[in-house]
Amino acid sequence: MGFKIVLDWVANHTGWDNAWVTQHPDWYTKDSKGNITWPPGTDWTDVADLNYNSQAMRAEMIASMKYWVDTYDIDGFRCDVAGGVPNDFWNTATQTLTAIKPLWMLAESMPDEVTIGTNFTSAYNWPLKDAFNGMGKGTTDSWTMSSEISRIKNDYSKGNYPMNFITNHDENSWSGTEYTRLGSLGAVKAGAVISFTLPGAPLLYTGQEVGMNKMLKFFEKDQVDYPATPSPMTAFYKKLVELKTKNAALAVGTAAGSIAEVITNKDAVLAYVRVAGKAKVLVAVNLSGKATSVKLSWGKNAGSFYDYATNKKVTVASSQTVTLPAWGYKVYTTNVLTNK
């Protein structure tokens, strides 16, 4: 079906029932009394911390990762607490693994905690998530988002990119649903449009595709209450996925389009252009809960586009004034979309 398979890989620690605990206790961090302990500086008492001073443990960890690539041809690893593992381990691991095939290596960390471009392709975009939360508090404006765009450019070399998200398993369980944190459906949709059109790969967490507004229990089975009738959010995300995958300007990796911010006369409005050859996407998002009239200076990027909202062909002027409703957005794309 074209899916890629990525395994969640926990290299920093194991469960207490892992066979290594009894077979290789020297592979773990120990306290002053010689007892295996949980990761230092945390309250993660449910797991045992691995000791990366052990070369034997490192070798077995890499062999275990290699097994999944060799035997099942998986396409990458989402590396849990990647910043808690020494970088020199990731150096050896990725050299070994990528010699077999190209892999997507995603670090659950900030990009400065790991080596992006050498060991990892991507890292979690935690600061962008914080900026989304700020939309609900009224503290995020175009200047905030401008800083986020600059940070993405600085942190990720060509071919590498962040994973953008509004919510994930940690945020949902501990900080609240995206509707609680961002404050409204409109703000969630505005954040999603940004997440899908900024450089990076967007994450959809369990239940987002049906508008789930429920905090899931973290350590226990807690199923999503899937609606009996189709959710409007399913169509909303299907259209964003089509935009992301069908317009070359929004590609990730070495084919990714450039991004240029567009000057507006309102701090509440974020505007930018993504370009890859003849493919373009123009984006303007109202980051506030109040309607606003804004002047958009598209300059040389003006021309013939399809209006994302209507799928109708329109002419975008080099300078135009539009009224954006609360949390509203305007998206223009050079390709017509099939999803309504």
Residue frames as qw, qx, qy, qz and C-alpha x, y, z in Angstrom:
[[0.000, 0.882, 0.472, 0.000, 0.00, 0.00, 0.00],
 [0.371, 0.705, -0.058, 0.602, 3.02, 2.27, -0.08],
 [0.539, -0.832, 0.031, -0.127, 3.41, 2.64, 3.66],
 [0.423, 0.520, -0.612, 0.419, 6.85, 2.94, 5.24],
 [0.795, -0.500, -0.343, 0.004, 7.46, 1.11, 8.53],
 [0.170, 0.626, -0.453, 0.612, 9.29, 2.92, 11.32],
 [0.696, -0.375, -0.589, 0.171, 9.92, 1.28, 14.70],
 [0.339, -0.866, 0.150, -0.336, 9.90, 3.13, 18.01],
 [0.794, 0.146, -0.455, 0.376, 13.36, 2.30, 19.39],
 [0.484, -0.853, 0.077, -0.181, 14.17, 2.84, 23.05],
 [0.734, 0.359, -0.408, 0.407, 17.95, 2.83, 23.36],
 [0.070, -0.652, 0.384, -0.650, 18.19, 4.76, 26.63],
 [0.408, -0.260, 0.695, -0.532, 16.59, 2.21, 28.97],
 [0.404, -0.087, -0.858, -0.304, 14.67, -1.08, 29.18],
 [0.720, -0.484, -0.134, -0.478, 11.84, -2.51, 31.21],
 [0.392, -0.557, 0.669, -0.296, 12.72, -4.23, 34.45],
 [0.872, 0.036, 0.459, -0.168, 11.54, -7.53, 32.94],
 [0.590, 0.694, -0.390, -0.132, 14.03, -7.37, 30.07],
 [0.978, -0.050, -0.125, 0.162, 16.21, -10.48, 29.91],
 [0.484, 0.579, -0.324, 0.570, 19.31, -8.29, 30.00],
 [0.420, -0.729, 0.234, -0.487, 18.58, -7.34, 33.64],
 [0.865, -0.386, 0.310, -0.085, 19.38, -10.86, 34.82],
 [0.914, 0.264, 0.106, 0.287, 21.67, -12.00, 32.00],
 [0.553, 0.357, -0.049, 0.751, 23.83, -8.86, 31.76],
 [0.339, -0.857, -0.342, 0.186, 23.40, -6.71, 34.88],
 [0.495, -0.400, 0.152, 0.756, 26.72, -5.02, 34.04],
 [0.247, 0.401, 0.514, 0.717, 24.99, -3.41, 31.04],
 [0.230, -0.827, -0.441, -0.262, 23.01, -1.16, 33.38],
 [0.047, 0.612, -0.309, 0.726, 23.68, 1.93, 35.47],
 [0.645, -0.395, -0.624, 0.194, 24.00, 1.13, 39.17],
 [0.301, -0.895, 0.017, -0.330, 23.67, 3.21, 42.34],
 [0.013, -0.706, 0.619, -0.345, 26.22, 3.45, 45.15],
 [0.679, -0.270, 0.603, -0.320, 24.93, 0.18, 46.60],
 [0.127, -0.231, 0.897, 0.355, 25.39, -1.68, 43.34],
 [0.445, 0.464, 0.730, -0.231, 21.71, -1.84, 42.47],
 [0.232, 0.335, 0.583, 0.702, 20.47, -1.21, 38.93],
 [0.045, 0.519, 0.381, -0.764, 18.73, 2.16, 38.85],
 [0.425, 0.764, 0.483, 0.039, 16.33, 4.12, 36.68],
 [0.487, 0.570, 0.100, 0.654, 17.54, 6.98, 34.43],
 [0.400, -0.328, -0.345, 0.783, 19.27, 9.59, 36.63],
 [0.030, 0.154, -0.007, -0.988, 17.47, 12.90, 37.06],
 [0.464, -0.174, -0.514, -0.700, 14.08, 11.41, 36.19],
 [0.558, -0.144, 0.572, -0.583, 11.14, 9.83, 38.01],
 [0.744, 0.255, -0.455, -0.417, 10.97, 6.98, 35.47],
 [0.432, -0.409, 0.753, -0.282, 11.04, 4.27, 38.12],
 [0.882, 0.221, 0.301, -0.287, 9.32, 1.84, 35.74],
 [0.806, 0.555, -0.168, 0.115, 12.47, 1.45, 33.59],
 [0.772, -0.461, 0.181, 0.398, 16.13, 0.50, 34.08],
 [0.194, 0.918, -0.243, -0.246, 18.87, 2.81, 32.76],
 [0.926, 0.262, 0.023, 0.271, 21.38, 1.37, 30.28],
 [0.450, -0.750, 0.268, 0.403, 25.09, 2.04, 30.85],
 [0.692, 0.720, -0.037, 0.025, 26.78, 3.18, 27.63],
 [0.159, -0.754, 0.637, 0.028, 30.22, 2.62, 29.13],
 [0.714, -0.072, 0.697, 0.002, 29.59, -1.03, 28.29],
 [0.200, 0.452, -0.615, -0.614, 30.95, -1.77, 24.82],
 [0.072, 0.106, 0.986, 0.104, 29.28, -5.19, 24.82],
 [0.256, 0.603, 0.622, -0.429, 25.88, -3.60, 25.41],
 [0.238, 0.652, -0.205, -0.690, 26.48, -1.10, 22.61],
 [0.076, 0.258, -0.854, -0.445, 27.37, -3.91, 20.20],
 [0.113, 0.324, 0.937, -0.068, 24.25, -5.89, 21.09],
 [0.249, 0.661, 0.340, -0.621, 22.05, -2.78, 20.78],
 [0.254, 0.552, -0.455, -0.651, 23.32, -2.17, 17.24],
 [0.019, 0.057, -0.969, -0.238, 22.95, -5.86, 16.38],
 [0.212, 0.477, 0.783, -0.338, 19.35, -5.73, 17.56],
 [0.314, 0.688, 0.043, -0.653, 18.60, -2.67, 15.43],
 [0.141, 0.427, -0.728, -0.518, 20.35, -4.27, 12.45],
 [0.226, 0.156, 0.960, -0.044, 18.17, -7.36, 12.86],
 [0.368, 0.638, 0.522, -0.430, 15.00, -5.38, 12.08],
 [0.305, 0.707, -0.307, -0.559, 16.50, -3.82, 8.99],
 [0.034, 0.342, -0.892, -0.294, 18.03, -7.06, 7.69],
 [0.157, 0.180, 0.967, -0.087, 15.14, -9.38, 8.51],
 [0.217, 0.672, 0.672, -0.223, 12.07, -7.18, 8.04],
 [0.356, 0.359, 0.378, 0.776, 13.37, -4.41, 5.77],
 [0.135, -0.841, -0.432, 0.296, 11.98, -1.64, 8.01],
 [0.416, 0.720, 0.190, 0.522, 12.45, 1.95, 6.85],
 [0.121, 0.615, -0.282, 0.727, 13.67, 3.75, 9.94],
 [0.494, -0.352, -0.676, 0.419, 13.65, 4.30, 13.68],
 [0.253, -0.817, -0.057, -0.516, 11.93, 6.80, 15.92],
 [0.595, 0.107, -0.596, 0.528, 14.58, 6.99, 18.64],
 [0.509, -0.784, -0.327, -0.136, 13.10, 7.57, 22.08],
 [0.489, -0.845, 0.123, 0.178, 15.01, 9.98, 24.36],
 [0.809, 0.461, -0.046, 0.361, 17.73, 10.13, 21.69],
 [0.116, 0.826, -0.291, 0.468, 19.51, 12.97, 23.50],
 [0.688, -0.609, 0.329, -0.218, 20.01, 10.74, 26.54],
 [0.945, 0.035, 0.221, 0.239, 22.23, 8.38, 24.54],
 [0.377, -0.598, 0.341, 0.619, 25.84, 9.35, 23.70],
 [0.523, 0.731, -0.139, -0.416, 26.29, 10.80, 20.22],
 [0.063, 0.540, -0.808, -0.227, 29.24, 8.53, 19.52],
 [0.467, 0.123, 0.866, -0.130, 26.90, 5.55, 19.86],
 [0.575, 0.678, 0.314, -0.333, 24.56, 7.03, 17.25],
 [0.195, 0.731, -0.529, -0.385, 27.60, 7.65, 15.02],
 [0.140, -0.258, 0.948, 0.125, 28.43, 3.95, 14.98],
 [0.468, 0.348, 0.761, -0.282, 24.81, 2.78, 14.84],
 [0.519, 0.731, 0.136, -0.422, 23.76, 4.94, 11.90],
 [0.155, 0.628, -0.673, -0.358, 26.92, 4.16, 9.93],
 [0.241, -0.080, 0.967, 0.010, 26.18, 0.46, 10.35],
 [0.447, 0.482, 0.683, -0.320, 22.46, 0.69, 9.57],
 [0.434, 0.777, 0.004, -0.457, 22.51, 3.11, 6.65],
 [0.037, -0.468, 0.796, 0.382, 25.16, 0.97, 4.96],
 [0.348, 0.229, 0.909, -0.004, 22.34, -1.56, 4.49],
 [0.140, 0.640, 0.615, 0.439, 19.76, 0.90, 3.11],
 [0.018, -0.358, 0.086, -0.930, 18.72, 4.56, 3.48],
 [0.323, -0.502, -0.771, 0.222, 16.69, 5.01, 6.68],
 [0.184, -0.750, -0.094, -0.628, 14.58, 7.75, 8.22],
 [0.528, -0.171, -0.605, 0.571, 16.15, 8.42, 11.61],
 [0.264, -0.748, -0.201, -0.575, 13.87, 10.50, 13.84],
 [0.371, 0.056, -0.634, 0.676, 15.18, 11.75, 17.18],
 [0.401, -0.789, -0.442, -0.144, 12.77, 12.38, 20.03],
 [0.551, -0.436, -0.130, 0.700, 14.90, 15.33, 21.06],
 [0.148, 0.923, -0.026, -0.354, 15.84, 18.88, 20.24],
 [0.789, 0.585, -0.089, 0.164, 18.07, 19.12, 17.14],
 [0.134, 0.799, -0.493, 0.317, 21.00, 20.46, 19.16],
 [0.698, -0.450, 0.507, -0.233, 20.99, 17.33, 21.36],
 [0.842, 0.096, 0.495, 0.190, 21.88, 15.06, 18.44],
 [0.190, -0.399, 0.503, 0.743, 23.75, 15.41, 15.15],
 [0.628, 0.614, 0.343, -0.333, 21.26, 16.28, 12.43],
 [0.515, 0.755, -0.328, -0.239, 22.45, 15.33, 8.97],
 [0.201, 0.487, -0.848, 0.060, 24.96, 12.73, 10.17],
 [0.059, 0.008, 0.952, -0.299, 23.08, 10.59, 12.68],
 [0.258, 0.536, 0.721, -0.355, 19.52, 11.80, 12.30],
 [0.170, 0.426, 0.556, 0.693, 17.34, 13.11, 9.49],
 [0.309, -0.642, -0.288, -0.640, 14.74, 14.68, 11.76],
 [0.202, -0.091, -0.715, 0.664, 13.95, 15.73, 15.31],
 [0.102, -0.711, -0.690, 0.089, 10.79, 16.69, 17.14],
 [0.134, 0.479, 0.093, 0.862, 9.75, 20.32, 16.60],
 [0.357, -0.530, -0.647, 0.416, 8.96, 21.05, 20.25],
 [0.112, -0.298, -0.113, 0.941, 9.33, 24.86, 19.91],
 [0.254, -0.141, -0.515, -0.806, 6.72, 24.99, 17.13],
 [0.430, -0.471, -0.769, -0.047, 4.33, 23.03, 19.37],
 [0.295, -0.460, -0.436, 0.715, 4.92, 25.65, 22.07],
 [0.053, 0.106, -0.217, -0.969, 4.13, 28.38, 19.54],
 [0.364, -0.339, -0.710, -0.498, 0.86, 26.61, 18.72],
 [0.409, -0.523, -0.669, 0.334, 0.02, 26.50, 22.43],
 [0.193, -0.301, -0.145, 0.923, 0.75, 30.24, 22.54],
 [0.163, -0.265, -0.527, -0.791, -1.96, 30.83, 19.95],
 [0.453, -0.570, -0.675, -0.122, -4.52, 29.76, 22.54],
 [0.461, -0.563, -0.362, 0.582, -2.98, 32.09, 25.11],
 [0.213, 0.959, 0.179, 0.049, -2.77, 35.05, 22.73],
 [0.434, -0.758, 0.323, 0.365, 1.03, 35.18, 23.00],
 [0.586, -0.011, 0.616, 0.526, 1.95, 33.93, 19.50],
 [0.387, 0.812, 0.074, -0.431, 2.10, 36.38, 16.60],
 [0.781, 0.615, -0.073, 0.082, 3.84, 36.57, 13.23],
 [0.080, 0.802, -0.550, 0.220, 7.11, 37.54, 14.92],
 [0.677, -0.349, 0.618, -0.196, 6.99, 34.38, 17.01],
 [0.892, 0.307, 0.332, -0.015, 6.43, 32.27, 13.94],
 [0.475, 0.830, -0.279, 0.092, 9.12, 34.16, 12.03],
 [0.255, -0.673, 0.674, -0.166, 11.59, 33.09, 14.71],
 [0.810, -0.045, 0.571, -0.127, 10.42, 29.50, 14.30],
 [0.784, 0.618, 0.055, 0.019, 10.98, 29.62, 10.54],
 [0.204, 0.833, -0.490, 0.158, 14.49, 31.02, 11.07],
 [0.534, -0.474, 0.676, -0.184, 15.23, 28.31, 13.61],
 [0.899, 0.235, 0.365, -0.063, 14.16, 25.57, 11.17],
 [0.609, 0.765, -0.182, 0.109, 16.46, 27.02, 8.52],
 [0.030, -0.776, 0.584, -0.236, 19.38, 27.17, 10.96],
 [0.633, -0.355, 0.642, -0.247, 18.88, 23.75, 12.58],
 [0.821, 0.211, 0.531, -0.007, 18.32, 21.64, 9.49],
 [0.106, -0.462, 0.596, 0.648, 20.72, 21.40, 6.57],
 [0.591, 0.312, -0.385, -0.637, 19.49, 20.51, 3.09],
 [0.574, 0.076, -0.799, -0.164, 17.82, 17.12, 3.02],
 [0.286, -0.210, -0.804, 0.478, 16.97, 17.18, 6.74],
 [0.313, -0.457, -0.265, -0.789, 13.81, 18.45, 8.36],
 [0.242, -0.149, 0.669, -0.687, 11.82, 18.67, 11.60],
 [0.197, -0.408, -0.875, -0.170, 8.73, 16.68, 12.51],
 [0.208, -0.222, 0.090, -0.948, 5.97, 19.25, 13.08],
 [0.336, -0.393, -0.856, -0.024, 3.08, 18.50, 15.41],
 [0.366, -0.570, -0.023, -0.735, 0.25, 20.06, 17.36],
 [0.736, -0.441, 0.343, -0.384, -0.06, 17.11, 19.72],
 [0.532, 0.305, -0.790, -0.008, 1.45, 13.71, 20.45],
 [0.698, -0.327, -0.637, 0.024, 1.22, 10.97, 23.09],
 [0.415, -0.163, -0.476, 0.758, 2.98, 13.02, 25.77],
 [0.113, -0.112, -0.007, -0.987, 1.11, 16.26, 25.11],
 [0.565, -0.321, -0.496, -0.575, -2.28, 14.58, 24.95],
 [0.697, -0.346, -0.617, 0.120, -1.87, 12.59, 28.15],
 [0.515, -0.308, -0.396, 0.696, -0.08, 15.12, 30.32],
 [0.106, -0.173, -0.026, 0.979, -0.90, 18.63, 29.02],
 [0.460, 0.509, 0.416, -0.596, -4.37, 18.21, 27.53],
 [0.624, 0.479, 0.563, 0.254, -5.87, 17.78, 24.09],
 [0.338, 0.140, 0.271, 0.890, -5.05, 20.23, 21.32],
 [0.170, -0.700, -0.472, -0.508, -8.53, 21.72, 21.73],
 [0.559, -0.753, -0.269, 0.221, -7.82, 22.44, 25.41],
 [0.583, -0.356, 0.100, 0.724, -4.34, 23.85, 24.79],
 [0.222, 0.158, 0.394, 0.878, -5.13, 25.89, 21.67],
 [0.163, 0.269, 0.405, -0.859, -8.56, 26.86, 22.93],
 [0.613, 0.472, 0.187, -0.605, -10.75, 26.28, 19.88],
 [0.794, 0.313, 0.498, 0.153, -11.37, 24.23, 16.76],
 [0.432, 0.900, 0.007, 0.060, -10.41, 27.24, 14.64],
 [0.182, -0.834, 0.519, 0.028, -7.01, 27.55, 16.29],
 [0.725, -0.169, 0.660, 0.105, -6.41, 23.81, 15.84],
 [0.719, 0.583, 0.353, 0.138, -7.17, 24.06, 12.12],
 [0.206, 0.954, -0.215, 0.044, -4.92, 27.11, 11.74],
 [0.434, -0.643, 0.629, 0.056, -2.10, 25.26, 13.49],
 [0.797, 0.121, 0.582, 0.106, -2.62, 22.22, 11.27],
 [0.583, 0.802, 0.099, 0.085, -2.35, 24.32, 8.10],
 [0.024, -0.888, 0.457, -0.044, 0.95, 25.73, 9.36],
 [0.656, -0.382, 0.651, 0.010, 2.19, 22.29, 10.43],
 [0.794, 0.326, 0.498, 0.125, 1.54, 20.87, 6.96],
 [0.525, 0.820, 0.109, 0.201, 2.95, 23.78, 4.94],
 [0.209, -0.873, 0.438, 0.048, 6.10, 24.77, 6.86],
 [0.488, 0.484, -0.726, 0.006, 9.27, 22.81, 6.05],
 [0.271, -0.280, 0.828, -0.404, 9.06, 19.42, 7.71],
 [0.366, -0.167, -0.876, -0.266, 7.00, 16.27, 8.05],
 [0.495, -0.371, 0.146, -0.772, 3.68, 16.68, 9.85],
 [0.091, -0.007, -0.964, 0.251, 2.63, 14.22, 12.56],
 [0.621, -0.327, -0.230, -0.675, -0.95, 13.08, 13.03],
 [0.093, -0.210, 0.861, -0.453, -1.45, 11.53, 16.46],
 [0.117, -0.299, -0.946, -0.037, -4.07, 8.89, 17.21],
 [0.005, -0.679, -0.670, 0.300, -7.56, 10.37, 17.06],
 [0.037, -0.471, 0.096, 0.876, -6.64, 13.68, 15.45],
 [0.047, -0.015, -0.727, -0.685, -8.09, 12.42, 12.18],
 [0.260, -0.554, -0.748, -0.255, -11.55, 12.21, 13.78],
 [0.166, -0.659, 0.031, -0.733, -11.34, 15.30, 15.98],
 [0.689, -0.370, -0.586, 0.209, -10.78, 13.37, 19.22],
 [0.113, -0.693, 0.240, -0.671, -11.06, 15.67, 22.24],
 [0.885, -0.442, -0.075, -0.123, -10.03, 13.21, 24.92],
 [0.062, -0.719, 0.675, -0.156, -6.91, 12.79, 27.05],
 [0.893, 0.059, -0.434, -0.098, -5.80, 9.18, 26.67],
 [0.742, -0.626, 0.240, 0.001, -4.40, 7.36, 29.69],
 [0.217, 0.780, -0.581, -0.080, -0.65, 6.99, 29.35],
 [0.090, -0.398, 0.906, -0.114, 0.07, 3.66, 31.04],
 [0.489, 0.195, 0.802, -0.281, -3.19, 1.83, 30.44],
 [0.159, 0.293, 0.770, 0.545, -5.22, 0.75, 27.43],
 [0.181, 0.591, 0.375, -0.691, -7.58, 3.59, 26.62],
 [0.429, 0.329, 0.696, 0.471, -9.31, 3.34, 23.28],
 [0.077, 0.095, -0.188, -0.974, -10.34, 6.17, 20.99],
 [0.415, 0.491, 0.652, -0.401, -14.08, 6.73, 20.81],
 [0.127, -0.014, 0.615, 0.778, -14.43, 6.65, 17.04],
 [0.438, 0.271, 0.198, -0.834, -17.60, 8.42, 15.86],
 [0.598, 0.316, 0.733, -0.078, -20.44, 6.51, 14.24],
 [0.531, 0.809, 0.249, 0.047, -20.61, 9.04, 11.41],
 [0.676, 0.322, -0.004, 0.663, -17.66, 10.54, 9.49],
 [0.344, -0.726, -0.181, 0.567, -15.95, 13.42, 11.28],
 [0.375, 0.926, 0.039, 0.023, -15.43, 16.70, 9.39],
 [0.301, -0.799, 0.486, 0.187, -11.84, 16.59, 10.62],
 [0.747, 0.002, 0.610, 0.266, -11.20, 13.48, 8.50],
 [0.546, 0.729, 0.320, 0.262, -11.98, 15.40, 5.32],
 [0.085, -0.982, 0.164, 0.034, -10.02, 18.38, 6.65],
 [0.496, -0.595, 0.587, 0.235, -6.85, 16.30, 7.14],
 [0.747, 0.274, 0.551, 0.252, -7.29, 14.29, 3.93],
 [0.414, 0.886, 0.132, 0.160, -7.20, 17.53, 1.97],
 [0.219, -0.893, 0.389, 0.062, -4.09, 18.74, 3.82],
 [0.706, -0.246, 0.621, 0.235, -2.40, 15.40, 3.16],
 [0.677, 0.561, 0.406, 0.249, -3.18, 15.72, -0.54],
 [0.152, 0.980, -0.102, 0.073, -1.79, 19.26, -0.62],
 [0.466, -0.716, 0.507, 0.113, 1.35, 18.12, 1.21],
 [0.688, -0.120, 0.673, 0.242, 1.99, 15.11, -1.00],
 [0.611, 0.594, 0.479, 0.210, 0.90, 16.45, -4.39],
 [0.219, 0.968, -0.058, 0.105, 2.59, 19.86, -4.48],
 [0.813, 0.218, -0.242, 0.483, 6.36, 19.58, -4.96],
 [0.057, 0.701, -0.246, 0.667, 6.95, 22.82, -3.06],
 [0.641, -0.565, 0.260, -0.449, 5.93, 21.04, 0.16],
 [0.897, 0.131, -0.409, 0.106, 8.17, 18.01, -0.34],
 [0.590, -0.751, 0.294, 0.024, 10.63, 16.98, 2.36],
 [0.845, -0.102, 0.337, 0.403, 14.24, 15.92, 2.02],
 [0.403, -0.235, 0.368, 0.804, 16.54, 17.10, -0.75],
 [0.129, 0.455, 0.637, 0.609, 13.57, 17.97, -2.98],
 [0.153, -0.709, -0.545, 0.421, 12.06, 20.37, -0.44],
 [0.254, 0.782, 0.271, 0.501, 10.96, 23.75, -1.73],
 [0.289, 0.178, -0.304, 0.890, 12.32, 27.03, -0.42],
 [0.227, -0.771, -0.583, 0.119, 10.42, 29.20, 2.05],
 [0.228, 0.232, -0.031, 0.945, 10.21, 32.98, 2.03],
 [0.051, -0.576, -0.630, 0.518, 8.21, 35.05, 4.47],
 [0.122, 0.600, 0.454, 0.647, 5.79, 37.64, 3.13],
 [0.097, -0.044, -0.354, 0.929, 5.51, 41.04, 4.76],
 [0.176, -0.676, -0.668, -0.257, 2.05, 41.98, 6.03],
 [0.042, -0.521, 0.136, -0.841, 0.70, 45.03, 7.84],
 [0.726, -0.504, 0.011, -0.468, -0.73, 42.97, 10.72],
 [0.062, -0.506, 0.821, -0.258, 1.32, 41.22, 13.42],
 [0.707, -0.024, 0.563, -0.428, -1.51, 38.71, 13.85],
 [0.861, 0.462, 0.046, -0.207, -1.06, 37.36, 10.31],
 [0.500, -0.427, 0.663, 0.358, 1.69, 34.96, 9.27],
 [0.743, 0.627, 0.043, -0.230, 2.33, 34.72, 5.52],
 [0.353, -0.526, 0.684, 0.361, 4.92, 32.81, 3.50],
 [0.740, 0.519, -0.234, -0.358, 5.59, 31.23, 0.12],
 [0.686, -0.268, 0.654, 0.175, 6.94, 27.74, -0.63],
 [0.576, 0.698, -0.244, -0.348, 8.55, 27.29, -4.06],
 [0.602, -0.251, 0.703, 0.283, 10.09, 24.36, -5.96],
 [0.259, 0.127, 0.697, 0.657, 10.54, 25.12, -9.65],
 [0.242, -0.297, -0.399, -0.833, 7.10, 25.98, -11.03],
 [0.515, -0.513, -0.687, -0.019, 5.31, 24.51, -8.01],
 [0.033, 0.327, -0.320, 0.888, 4.20, 27.07, -5.44],
 [0.395, -0.621, -0.676, 0.030, 2.06, 27.30, -2.31],
 [0.010, 0.454, -0.152, 0.878, 1.09, 30.69, -0.86],
 [0.490, -0.474, -0.710, 0.176, -0.06, 30.71, 2.77],
 [0.083, -0.430, 0.213, -0.873, -1.57, 33.38, 5.01],
 [0.516, -0.409, -0.747, 0.091, -2.88, 32.48, 8.49],
 [0.307, -0.703, 0.070, -0.638, -4.64, 34.60, 11.09],
 [0.475, 0.080, -0.765, 0.428, -3.01, 33.65, 14.39],
 [0.132, -0.030, 0.484, -0.865, -5.68, 35.35, 16.49],
 [0.090, 0.451, 0.877, -0.137, -9.27, 34.83, 17.52],
 [0.203, 0.718, 0.240, -0.621, -10.32, 38.13, 15.93],
 [0.644, 0.613, 0.383, 0.250, -11.16, 38.77, 12.27],
 [0.275, -0.680, 0.188, 0.654, -8.68, 41.06, 10.54],
 [0.637, 0.766, 0.090, 0.014, -8.19, 42.76, 7.19],
 [0.593, -0.539, 0.391, 0.453, -4.62, 42.38, 6.00],
 [0.498, 0.786, -0.272, -0.246, -2.51, 43.50, 3.05],
 [0.862, -0.155, 0.428, 0.224, -0.52, 40.65, 1.50],
 [0.244, 0.818, -0.393, -0.341, 2.49, 41.51, -0.66],
 [0.930, 0.055, 0.355, 0.074, 3.09, 38.41, -2.77],
 [0.100, -0.721, 0.472, 0.497, 5.38, 40.30, -5.20],
 [0.284, 0.440, -0.723, -0.452, 6.93, 38.15, -7.94],
 [0.127, 0.029, 0.987, -0.097, 5.06, 35.10, -6.67],
 [0.522, 0.395, 0.285, -0.700, 1.72, 36.47, -7.88],
 [0.197, 0.216, -0.777, -0.557, -0.05, 34.74, -10.75],
 [0.733, -0.089, -0.371, -0.563, -2.53, 31.98, -11.50],
 [0.040, -0.213, 0.895, -0.389, -3.39, 29.61, -8.65],
 [0.514, -0.410, -0.690, -0.302, -6.10, 27.36, -7.29],
 [0.381, -0.530, 0.308, -0.692, -7.84, 28.59, -4.15],
 [0.155, 0.125, -0.950, 0.239, -7.36, 25.81, -1.59],
 [0.355, 0.159, 0.607, -0.693, -10.77, 26.46, -0.02],
 [0.658, 0.456, 0.180, -0.572, -12.78, 26.20, -3.24],
 [0.656, -0.001, 0.661, 0.365, -10.48, 24.39, -5.69],
 [0.475, 0.826, 0.303, 0.021, -11.33, 27.16, -8.18],
 [0.628, 0.195, 0.110, 0.746, -8.73, 28.86, -10.36],
 [0.125, -0.954, -0.211, 0.171, -7.98, 32.44, -9.30],
 [0.525, 0.591, -0.129, 0.598, -5.55, 35.23, -10.12],
 [0.588, -0.661, -0.232, 0.404, -3.47, 36.34, -7.15],
 [0.256, 0.924, -0.039, 0.281, -2.25, 39.92, -7.41],
 [0.568, 0.315, -0.441, 0.619, 1.24, 41.01, -6.34],
 [0.013, -0.047, 0.529, -0.847, -0.47, 43.02, -3.61],
 [0.432, -0.430, -0.628, -0.484, -3.90, 42.17, -2.28],
 [0.259, -0.246, 0.525, -0.773, -6.03, 42.95, 0.76],
 [0.546, -0.234, -0.761, -0.261, -8.08, 40.11, 2.23],
 [0.522, -0.485, 0.299, -0.634, -10.23, 39.71, 5.30],
 [0.463, 0.090, -0.874, 0.116, -9.37, 36.68, 7.38],
 [0.673, -0.583, -0.210, -0.404, -11.91, 35.50, 9.97],
 [0.522, -0.650, 0.501, -0.230, -10.80, 34.48, 13.45],
 [0.615, -0.292, 0.721, 0.128, -8.17, 31.77, 12.98],
 [0.758, 0.598, 0.187, -0.181, -8.86, 31.96, 9.23],
 [0.470, -0.401, 0.579, 0.533, -6.38, 31.17, 6.47],
 [0.645, 0.686, -0.086, -0.326, -5.85, 31.64, 2.76],
 [0.569, -0.307, 0.682, 0.343, -3.92, 29.03, 0.81],
 [0.635, 0.663, -0.145, -0.369, -3.19, 29.20, -2.91],
 [0.654, -0.265, 0.671, 0.228, -1.65, 26.26, -4.75],
 [0.244, 0.487, -0.554, -0.629, -0.42, 25.68, -8.31],
 [0.182, -0.018, -0.951, -0.248, -2.07, 22.24, -8.41],
 [0.633, -0.262, -0.149, -0.713, -5.78, 21.49, -8.27],
 [0.180, -0.190, 0.888, -0.377, -6.90, 19.15, -5.48],
 [0.401, -0.201, -0.791, -0.416, -9.43, 16.34, -5.73],
 [0.290, -0.420, -0.760, 0.402, -10.56, 16.46, -2.10],
 [0.105, -0.780, -0.368, -0.495, -13.32, 18.95, -1.34]]
